[in-house]
Amino acid sequence: MVRDRWEPGTLERLAAFYNGCRYGYEGWQGWRKSTDLRRLAACFESCAELGLLSRDRTVLLDLGCADGRVNVLASYFVRLSLGIEIDAEILAEAEPRRRELEALLRTQGLTPPPCNLHLFQGDSLEAETYQRIRSETGVCFEDVNLFYTYITLHDRFAEKIAAEAAPGALYLVYGFSQVLPRYESLELEVPDVANQGIVALYRKGGGLKFFREW
């Protein structure tokens, strides 16, 4: 079972912590959006049970990671959890919040996040950002097999994934409910992940379809 990998209540406490941190530096665009981690945790658990995630093989990239909350959650499910944020002041919130969460989890006897998380300041559409990621982690764009984004710039990111990602790469898009977009060269794999009514999963054609049992 997926939940055997951490103490019961860990992800619920993590989600409650970050969902309570809905405000911070607003960024140069003047607005701030946040993923509901309670709902996303259900999506990750469902994907893991379906064999779509592997702690030994999955490399996740959040293409607009903000304070890194999705990366922290994902770190329990994947081999590497990478994130890119264009706004340095928003990204600066990530480390102090992660440390606060880790201390909170430890005091409550819960499982702290694994040490497999790397966040980078930069533009997710620029090659230079991926050169730095490769230099620091050894991971190139083609090594990423799970991409994540809030709906902002989802179409631009889909174009990059279709053009440059490896066959079989997954694309998890948060923020859609009734009307789902179609992307060239990406197949709609799961229209409503975990019946949360907000996350859709796409796949680039070809490649490995399922990992072994998680």
N, C-alpha and C positions, 0 to 999 in steps of 0.2 A: 504493500500500500504506500502511496505517496507520502501520507502524513507520518509514517513511521520514521522519517528522516529528521524530524525535529520534535521538540516537546509540544504536546497538545496546548493550544492557545497561543502559540508563537505568532502565527500569521495574523490571527485576529487582533492581537495586541499591536503588532506592527502596523496593520491597516488603520486601527483607531488612532495611533500616534500621528501618522502622516495625514490622515483625513482631518485631524484637528489643526494641522499646519497649512491652512488654505491660503494664508496671506504671507507676504514678504515683499521684497523688492519687486516692483511691477514690471521692470524692464523697459527698454527703449520704445517698445511698441505701445506701452501704456495699458496693457491688460495682462491678465494671468489666468491660465486654465490649469486645472489639476485633475489627474486621473483618480477615480474612486478605487482605492486599492482593495477594498473589500470585494468588489465585483471582479477586479482583475485577478485577485488571488484565486477565485473560483475558476476563472478562465485558464490560468496556468495549471491548476490541479487537473482540470478536464483534459487539457492538452497532454499532460504527462501520462495520465491514465490511458489515453488513446495511443500512446507511443510516439507522439509528435515532439516531445522534449526528452532530452537525455542529460543527466548530470555528468556523463563522461564525454559527450560529444557536442552538445549544443553551445554555440557561441551567439549570444544575443547582443544586438546593438539597438539602443534607443536613440533615434535620430534627432530628438529634441528633448533632452533629459531633464532640463530645469534643475531642481535640487536633488536629482538622482533617486527619487523615491521608487520609481519603477525598477531601476537597477538593483536597489537593495532588496526588493521583493523577489525579483528574478534570480538573485544570487543563490537562493535556496534550490532552484530548479535546474540550473545550467552549469556548464563548465566555466565559462567566462561571461561576465556581465559588463558590457561596454556602453558608454553613453557619450553623446556629444551635445554641448550646449553653446549657442552662439553668444549669449550674454554672460559676461564674466561675473557681474554682480549677482545674478541669479545663481550661477554655479557655485559661487562662494558660500552659499547657504548649505551646500551638500554635506561637507565634512562635519561641521558642528552638529548638524541634525543627526547624522549617522552615529556620531559618538554619543549623543544624548540618548538615542534609541538603544544603542548597545548597552549602555549603563542601565537603562530601565529594564531591558530584557533580563540582564544578569541578576538584578536585584529581585526579580520575580521568578527566578529559576527557569527561565525560558531560553531558547536557543538563539545565540547571537548570529548575525549574518556571516556567511563564509567570507574568507579573504580572497575573493575572486573578482573584485569590482574595480574598474578603471574608468575614470571620467575625464573628458577632454574638452577644453574650450576651443571652439572653432565652428566652421560652417560645414554642415553635413553634405553639402553639394560640391565642396571644393576638394580637389585632389590632395592639396597640401595637408589637410586635416588627416587624411588616411595615411599619408606618409609618416606623420608623427605617431599615429597609432601603431603602425607597423614597426617603427623604430623602437617604441617603448614596450610593446607586447609581443611582437612577432606575428601579429594577426593582420592580414590584408583584407580588403573588401570581399574578395571571393571566398574567404574562410568563414564569413558570417553566414549562419544558416537560419537565423531568426531575426528579422527586423521588426521594430516596434515604433509606432508613432501615434500621437494624438492626431485628430483629423487635419490640423494645420499643415499645409504643404503636402498632404497625402498623395496628391497626384504627381507632384514633382519627384517625390521620393520613389513612387512606383515606377516612374520612367527610368530612374537610375538603377533600381533593382532589376528591372526587365533587361536593361542594357548590360549591366556589369556583374550582377550576382551570379553565383554558381547555379546550375540547374537543380531544382528541388528546394531552393531557398524559400522559407516561409515569410510572410508579411502580415503582421498582426496590426489591425487598424482600430483604434478606439474612438468612439464618438458617433457611430452610425447605428440606426435602429431599423426603420422601415425601408428606406431607399438605399440600396447599396451600389457603389460605383463599379464600373467594369474597367479593368486595366489591360492594355495590350500586352500580350505574352504572359499574363498572370491569370491563373485559374482560381475561381472562388472555391475554396476547400471546405470551409465551415461558415455558413452565413450568420449564425448566431451562436457564438462559442459559449458553452455552459448555460445557455438559455438566459443570459444576462441582459439581452436586448440592447447591447451597446458595442460589442466587439465582433469584428468579422476577420476571418483568416483566409489569406490567399497564398498560392504557391506558384513559383516559377516552374514551368513545364520541365519534365525530365528529372533525373536524379533519384536519390533514395526517398521513398515515400514514408516509411515508418522506421523508427529505431526499434531495437529490441525492447523487451519489457523493462520499464524504468527501474 
